[in-house]
Amino acid sequence: MNSKSRQEGLYGVLTFRAYETEFGVVIPFVCQQCGKCCREIGVNPAPMDIARISRHLRLDWTEFVRRYVGDIVTCDNGSPGYVLTKQWHPCPFLTRSSTCQIYRMRPGVCRSFPLETDSGDSGIGCPGQKLFLAAKGALRSGRGGDFDTGQGRFPRFDPPDDWIFHSTCFKLRKRGIPEGFIEELVAANGWDVALAAGSLRKCPRRRRLT
């Protein structure tokens, strides 16, 4: 799926009032595919993760556990279980190009990282989080508003009027947010991509956020 058409994933929602009208903006988390989280943070797959990923790879549960998780044991009730002895640190499914071989079936903790994990990005300096927080800061500037995070299908709000729409694009561009991220945000909100492109052409360029 083209990232510009992505309509689900991790996101933040900023809601505020402008001219006595409530306005909402979805800020998507856009992974920069640096691979830091996969290399530097250990992952302990949950039982549901193991079942889902093994089916995806068409591997028998026992074979998957022995290859990627640890030792097979017998539980007190006689059912098979496992003891985790193999650390996913780095993740065995990370490719040399820093992409994930099982992205659509990745563990739950990976789906939540870094917006909804207890320790945020665990101090690794996630560039996707940096970009997300910069966009959040730009949009809250002078507006305030309420903010929350979520995971799954992006929520939908009524389209903004032209002034708020162009103001949103301007705030992001002024803060140095890359156009690629702004396009992702526009698509996540279901806004007019052509209108956004025209708005960006009128906005003064600033030093790109790095």
C-alpha positions as a Markdown table, in Angstrom:
| # | Residue | x | y | z |
|---|---|---|---|---|
| 1 | Met | 0.0 | 0.0 | 0.0 |
| 2 | Asn | 1.3 | 3.4 | -0.9 |
| 3 | Ser | 2.1 | 5.3 | 2.3 |
| 4 | Lys | 0.1 | 8.4 | 1.0 |
| 5 | Ser | -3.1 | 6.3 | 1.0 |
| 6 | Arg | -2.5 | 4.8 | 4.5 |
| 7 | Gln | -5.5 | 5.3 | 6.6 |
| 8 | Glu | -4.5 | 3.5 | 9.8 |
| 9 | Gly | -1.6 | 3.2 | 12.2 |
| 10 | Leu | -0.3 | 5.2 | 15.1 |
| 11 | Tyr | -1.6 | 8.7 | 15.3 |
| 12 | Gly | -2.2 | 11.8 | 17.4 |
| 13 | Val | -5.3 | 13.9 | 17.4 |
| 14 | Leu | -5.2 | 17.6 | 18.1 |
| 15 | Thr | -8.6 | 19.3 | 18.7 |
| 16 | Phe | -9.1 | 23.0 | 19.3 |
| 17 | Arg | -11.7 | 25.7 | 18.7 |
| 18 | Ala | -11.4 | 28.4 | 16.0 |
| 19 | Tyr | -14.1 | 30.9 | 15.4 |
| 20 | Glu | -16.5 | 29.0 | 17.7 |
| 21 | Thr | -16.0 | 25.8 | 15.7 |
| 22 | Glu | -14.3 | 22.7 | 16.9 |
| 23 | Phe | -11.6 | 21.6 | 14.5 |
| 24 | Gly | -9.6 | 18.3 | 14.6 |
| 25 | Val | -6.3 | 17.4 | 13.0 |
| 26 | Val | -4.9 | 13.8 | 12.7 |
| 27 | Ile | -1.1 | 13.8 | 13.0 |
| 28 | Pro | 0.1 | 10.4 | 11.7 |
| 29 | Phe | 3.3 | 8.8 | 13.0 |
| 30 | Val | 5.4 | 8.2 | 9.9 |
| 31 | Cys | 8.2 | 5.7 | 10.4 |
| 32 | Gln | 11.5 | 6.8 | 8.9 |
| 33 | Gln | 12.7 | 3.3 | 8.5 |
| 34 | Cys | 16.0 | 3.9 | 10.4 |
| 35 | Gly | 15.8 | 0.5 | 12.1 |
| 36 | Lys | 16.9 | 1.9 | 15.5 |
| 37 | Cys | 14.1 | 0.4 | 17.4 |
| 38 | Cys | 14.6 | -3.0 | 15.8 |
| 39 | Arg | 18.3 | -3.0 | 16.5 |
| 40 | Glu | 18.5 | -1.3 | 19.9 |
| 41 | Ile | 15.4 | -2.3 | 21.8 |
| 42 | Gly | 14.8 | -6.0 | 22.7 |
| 43 | Val | 11.3 | -7.4 | 22.0 |
| 44 | Asn | 9.7 | -10.2 | 23.9 |
| 45 | Pro | 6.9 | -11.5 | 21.6 |
| 46 | Ala | 3.6 | -12.3 | 23.3 |
| 47 | Pro | 1.8 | -15.6 | 22.8 |
| 48 | Met | -0.7 | -14.0 | 20.4 |
| 49 | Asp | 2.3 | -12.5 | 18.4 |
| 50 | Ile | 3.9 | -15.9 | 18.1 |
| 51 | Ala | 0.7 | -17.5 | 16.9 |
| 52 | Arg | 0.0 | -14.8 | 14.4 |
| 53 | Ile | 3.6 | -14.6 | 13.0 |
| 54 | Ser | 4.0 | -18.3 | 12.7 |
| 55 | Arg | 0.8 | -18.6 | 10.7 |
| 56 | His | 2.0 | -15.8 | 8.5 |
| 57 | Leu | 5.3 | -17.5 | 7.8 |
| 58 | Arg | 3.5 | -20.9 | 7.4 |
| 59 | Leu | 5.6 | -22.4 | 10.1 |
| 60 | Asp | 4.4 | -25.0 | 12.6 |
| 61 | Trp | 4.1 | -23.3 | 16.1 |
| 62 | Thr | 6.7 | -25.7 | 17.5 |
| 63 | Glu | 9.2 | -25.0 | 14.7 |
| 64 | Phe | 8.7 | -21.3 | 15.0 |
| 65 | Val | 9.3 | -21.3 | 18.8 |
| 66 | Arg | 12.4 | -23.4 | 18.5 |
| 67 | Arg | 13.8 | -21.2 | 15.7 |
| 68 | Tyr | 13.0 | -17.8 | 17.0 |
| 69 | Val | 11.8 | -17.9 | 20.6 |
| 70 | Gly | 13.3 | -20.6 | 22.9 |
| 71 | Asp | 12.6 | -24.0 | 24.4 |
| 72 | Ile | 9.4 | -26.0 | 24.3 |
| 73 | Val | 8.1 | -27.0 | 27.7 |
| 74 | Thr | 5.1 | -28.8 | 29.0 |
| 75 | Cys | 2.8 | -26.7 | 31.2 |
| 76 | Asp | 1.1 | -28.0 | 34.4 |
| 77 | Asn | -2.1 | -28.7 | 32.5 |
| 78 | Gly | -0.2 | -30.8 | 30.0 |
| 79 | Ser | -0.4 | -28.3 | 27.1 |
| 80 | Pro | 2.7 | -27.1 | 25.3 |
| 81 | Gly | 4.4 | -23.9 | 26.3 |
| 82 | Tyr | 7.7 | -22.2 | 25.9 |
| 83 | Val | 10.5 | -20.5 | 27.8 |
| 84 | Leu | 12.0 | -17.4 | 26.2 |
| 85 | Thr | 15.7 | -17.9 | 25.6 |
| 86 | Lys | 16.3 | -16.1 | 22.4 |
| 87 | Gln | 16.3 | -12.3 | 22.5 |
| 88 | Trp | 15.0 | -10.3 | 19.6 |
| 89 | His | 17.8 | -7.9 | 20.0 |
| 90 | Pro | 18.3 | -7.1 | 17.2 |
| 91 | Cys | 15.1 | -8.4 | 15.7 |
| 92 | Pro | 15.6 | -11.4 | 13.5 |
| 93 | Phe | 13.2 | -10.1 | 11.0 |
| 94 | Leu | 15.0 | -6.8 | 10.3 |
| 95 | Thr | 16.5 | -6.7 | 6.8 |
| 96 | Arg | 19.8 | -5.1 | 5.8 |
| 97 | Ser | 17.8 | -2.2 | 4.3 |
| 98 | Ser | 16.2 | -1.6 | 7.7 |
| 99 | Thr | 12.8 | -2.8 | 6.7 |
| 100 | Cys | 10.6 | -5.4 | 8.5 |
| 101 | Gln | 10.0 | -8.8 | 6.9 |
| 102 | Ile | 6.8 | -9.3 | 8.9 |
| 103 | Tyr | 5.6 | -5.7 | 9.1 |
| 104 | Arg | 1.9 | -6.4 | 8.7 |
| 105 | Met | 2.1 | -9.1 | 11.4 |
| 106 | Arg | 4.6 | -7.4 | 13.7 |
| 107 | Pro | 4.3 | -7.8 | 17.5 |
| 108 | Gly | 1.9 | -5.6 | 19.4 |
| 109 | Val | 4.6 | -3.7 | 21.1 |
| 110 | Cys | 6.1 | -2.7 | 17.7 |
| 111 | Arg | 2.7 | -1.4 | 16.6 |
| 112 | Ser | 2.5 | 0.8 | 19.7 |
| 113 | Phe | 6.1 | 2.2 | 19.5 |
| 114 | Pro | 6.8 | 4.9 | 20.3 |
| 115 | Leu | 3.6 | 6.9 | 20.9 |
| 116 | Glu | 1.8 | 4.4 | 23.2 |
| 117 | Thr | 4.7 | 2.5 | 24.9 |
| 118 | Asp | 5.3 | 3.2 | 28.5 |
| 119 | Ser | 8.9 | 4.3 | 27.9 |
| 120 | Gly | 8.3 | 6.3 | 24.8 |
| 121 | Asp | 11.2 | 5.7 | 22.4 |
| 122 | Ser | 13.4 | 4.3 | 25.2 |
| 123 | Gly | 15.9 | 7.1 | 24.6 |
| 124 | Ile | 17.1 | 5.8 | 21.2 |
| 125 | Gly | 16.3 | 9.1 | 19.4 |
| 126 | Cys | 13.6 | 7.9 | 17.1 |
| 127 | Pro | 13.5 | 10.3 | 14.1 |
| 128 | Gly | 9.9 | 9.5 | 13.4 |
| 129 | Gln | 9.0 | 10.6 | 16.9 |
| 130 | Lys | 11.1 | 13.7 | 16.6 |
| 131 | Leu | 9.1 | 14.6 | 13.4 |
| 132 | Phe | 5.8 | 13.8 | 15.0 |
| 133 | Leu | 6.5 | 16.0 | 18.0 |
| 134 | Ala | 7.7 | 18.8 | 15.8 |
| 135 | Ala | 4.5 | 18.7 | 13.8 |
| 136 | Lys | 2.5 | 18.6 | 17.0 |
| 137 | Gly | 4.3 | 21.6 | 18.4 |
| 138 | Ala | 3.9 | 23.6 | 15.2 |
| 139 | Leu | 0.1 | 23.0 | 15.1 |
| 140 | Arg | -0.4 | 23.8 | 18.8 |
| 141 | Ser | 1.5 | 27.0 | 18.5 |
| 142 | Gly | -0.9 | 29.9 | 19.2 |
| 143 | Arg | -3.8 | 27.5 | 19.3 |
| 144 | Gly | -3.4 | 25.2 | 22.3 |
| 145 | Gly | -6.1 | 22.6 | 22.2 |
| 146 | Asp | -6.5 | 19.1 | 23.5 |
| 147 | Phe | -4.2 | 16.2 | 22.4 |
| 148 | Asp | -4.5 | 12.5 | 22.5 |
| 149 | Thr | -2.9 | 9.5 | 20.8 |
| 150 | Gly | -4.5 | 6.4 | 19.3 |
| 151 | Gln | -3.9 | 3.3 | 17.2 |
| 152 | Gly | -5.9 | 1.9 | 14.3 |
| 153 | Arg | -8.2 | 3.5 | 11.8 |
| 154 | Phe | -7.6 | 7.3 | 11.6 |
| 155 | Pro | -10.6 | 9.3 | 12.9 |
| 156 | Arg | -12.4 | 11.7 | 10.6 |
| 157 | Phe | -13.4 | 15.3 | 11.2 |
| 158 | Asp | -15.3 | 17.8 | 9.1 |
| 159 | Pro | -13.0 | 19.5 | 6.6 |
| 160 | Pro | -11.6 | 22.8 | 7.7 |
| 161 | Asp | -12.4 | 26.1 | 6.1 |
| 162 | Asp | -9.8 | 27.5 | 3.7 |
| 163 | Trp | -8.2 | 29.9 | 6.3 |
| 164 | Ile | -7.6 | 27.1 | 8.8 |
| 165 | Phe | -6.4 | 24.8 | 6.1 |
| 166 | His | -3.8 | 27.2 | 4.7 |
| 167 | Ser | -2.8 | 28.2 | 8.2 |
| 168 | Thr | -2.1 | 24.5 | 9.1 |
| 169 | Cys | 0.1 | 24.0 | 6.0 |
| 170 | Phe | 1.9 | 27.3 | 6.8 |
| 171 | Lys | 2.6 | 26.4 | 10.4 |
| 172 | Leu | 4.1 | 23.1 | 9.4 |
| 173 | Arg | 6.2 | 24.6 | 6.6 |
| 174 | Lys | 7.4 | 27.4 | 8.8 |
| 175 | Arg | 8.6 | 24.9 | 11.4 |
| 176 | Gly | 10.6 | 23.1 | 8.8 |
| 177 | Ile | 8.5 | 20.0 | 8.5 |
| 178 | Pro | 9.4 | 18.1 | 5.2 |
| 179 | Glu | 6.8 | 18.3 | 2.5 |
| 180 | Gly | 6.6 | 14.5 | 2.4 |
| 181 | Phe | 5.3 | 14.4 | 6.0 |
| 182 | Ile | 2.9 | 17.2 | 5.3 |
| 183 | Glu | 1.5 | 15.2 | 2.4 |
| 184 | Glu | 1.1 | 12.2 | 4.7 |
| 185 | Leu | -0.8 | 14.4 | 7.2 |
| 186 | Val | -3.1 | 15.8 | 4.5 |
| 187 | Ala | -3.8 | 12.3 | 3.2 |
| 188 | Ala | -4.4 | 11.0 | 6.8 |
| 189 | Asn | -7.1 | 13.7 | 7.2 |
| 190 | Gly | -8.7 | 13.1 | 3.9 |
| 191 | Trp | -8.0 | 16.7 | 2.8 |
| 192 | Asp | -7.6 | 17.9 | -0.8 |
| 193 | Val | -4.1 | 17.0 | -1.8 |
| 194 | Ala | -4.0 | 19.4 | -4.8 |
| 195 | Leu | -5.2 | 22.2 | -2.6 |
| 196 | Ala | -2.5 | 21.4 | 0.0 |
| 197 | Ala | 0.2 | 21.4 | -2.8 |
| 198 | Gly | -1.0 | 24.9 | -3.9 |
| 199 | Ser | -0.9 | 26.1 | -0.3 |
| 200 | Leu | 2.6 | 24.9 | 0.2 |
| 201 | Arg | 3.8 | 26.6 | -2.9 |
| 202 | Lys | 2.7 | 29.9 | -1.4 |
| 203 | Cys | 4.4 | 29.3 | 1.9 |
| 204 | Pro | 7.9 | 30.5 | 2.5 |
| 205 | Arg | 10.4 | 27.8 | 2.8 |
| 206 | Arg | 12.3 | 27.3 | 6.0 |
| 207 | Arg | 15.4 | 25.2 | 7.0 |
| 208 | Arg | 14.3 | 21.6 | 6.9 |
| 209 | Leu | 13.9 | 19.8 | 10.2 |
| 210 | Thr | 16.7 | 17.3 | 10.7 |
